[in-house]
Structures are given as C-alpha cells and as structure tokens.
Amino acid sequence: MKASFFPGCSLEGTAREYGESIDVVSSFLGIKLEELPGWTCCGASAAHCINEFLSVSLPARNLLLAEKLKHDLVTPCAACFSRLKAAEKALTKESKEIDASTPFRGEIKVLHLLEFFSREDLIEIIKDQVKRPLSNLKVVSYYGCLIVRPPQITDAKNWEDPQALDNLISLMGGESIFWPYKTECCGGSLLLTNLDIVRRLIGRILDMAREAEADCIVTACPLCLANLDTRQEEIGKAKGITYNLPVFYFTELLGLALGLKGTQRWFRRHLTDPRPLLKAKQLM
C-alpha cells in the first residue's frame, strides 16, 4: 500500500511526535508513505488571506510534483489538507496552470491522513493487529474545522457529525463519547494575533470535554493539538479549575493499541502529561 506523503512544516517542529508515530504505525501496518521530493510550504495559514495567486500557486506546485509520481497525496495536517484541496479544486474547475507546459490534470486525489487510515482495507488490518485494547479509556474525538469544512472543498460526506476518529477509537477498544463540539473551531489561525479569542474558544472546548466526562481528547490536526494541549493550565487558572485533559494524535493511540514500542517518547513531549492517565488505565 503506497501513497505520496506531504508532511507539512509542523512535523519537523511542534508536531514531531505526530510524525514519528505516523512513521512507526505506517511501517508496522505495511503502508509506504513516500515523502514528496522537493515539497515546499503550502502557504497555510497566511498566504490565502494575503494573495490569491499565492494561495493557489504554493500548494499547486506540490500537486504537480505529486501527480508526476502517480500516487494519491496524503497529508497529516488539517491546514495543509485545506490548502491542497482548495488548490486542487481551483486547478481542476477553472483549468488554471502554473505554466503552459505543466497543467494539473487531476489524476490524483488529495487525502487527509485520517481519511487514508479509514479505508476499509486498512480498517480490517488494524482490527486484526490490536494487541492492547484501550479498555475503559473514555475519549472525545476532535476534528476541528479544516478536515471537514467547507464540504465543497474537503468533499466530506458528513461534515456536521464526522465519524472517522470515533470509529478508530472504537476499533482500538476505547469508548468514543458523544459530544457536540467535535467540529468547533479552536482558533488555531488566531494564536498569534488574537489570543483572547483563542482562549475563549479553547476554554469552551475543554469545558465541554470535561462535562462529557472524557478522560482525554484525540485529534488529527497539529494546530488543534498545540492549542488544546498548551493552553490548559493558563485557562484553568483563570477559571479556578484544573483540566488535566491529555490530548493525543490518533496515530499515538494507534501505536499504543497495536502494542508498538517507543510510545513513551511521544508522550513525553506533551505539556499535559498523558502518562499518569495511561498508567491508571493500565495501558502503560
């Protein structure tokens, strides 16, 4: 099973544990994600707000590179996915070109990593390989905005109540808890420009996860995890409460459920330490 892989910028920095868990889990499951040679930044999240040409041309360059390899393009970042899908739509619908000699023909698909891991053939492989079920772990799935919205860009079939993360949690033996905030915005793009709004948005999400009596949150977006993980202490202090809600990438929980080694080094990078919870649930 093979696909081209657009890692995005965050996997080399704030989301290193995401990148490492993707590599380990993919290798174990027999998936070959080949990093796109010569890939460049997709322009998220500023370029599309500043310059329409850049908003298409930056991700389009990567689409052209991927199309030459003739494999679907998979990305783990929600913001990268959004920009690549928007460029894909612009290039195919409006017949735009980077230059006359290299038209984009739309012969490949752009997939978010979560969508790729939700393929029926992969689901069957994962089901057969679960060694350490996430028993008694109550999880809320957090998709955020850009994996599913807007549907005319993402091609999401169920953008109001997506189920891919929920299904994976159940497949891993965890308890997927219903809650109404799975696609609420965390304010990721406003982190450096309007922190007050970000705190308010994150606070609402954390409060709802707490009200749902979740043990933890799982996501598939580096910006979402950074926001929900790093702001808990300051928001909690302002409200006089303690959240202590670990936030996981779905590939980290997959690594745990598959019984893979080295998961602790991923968890050490989280500001809200998930290890006490996992030990209490006898998952470590």
Secondary structure, DSSP 8 states (H G I E B T S, - for coil): -EEEE---GGGGTTTHHHHHHHHHHHHHHT-EEEE-TT-----TTTHHHH-HHHHHHHHHHHHHHHHHHTS-EEES-HHHHHHHHHHHHHHHHH--BSSTT-B----S-EEEHHHHHTSHHHHHHHHHH--S--TT-EEEEE-TTTTT-SHHHH--S-SSS--HHHHHHHHTT-EE---TTTT----GGGTTT-HHHHHHHHHHHHHHHHHTT-SEEEES-HHHHHHHHHSHHHHHHHHT------EEEHHHHHHHHTT-TTHHHHHTT-SS--HHHHHHTT--
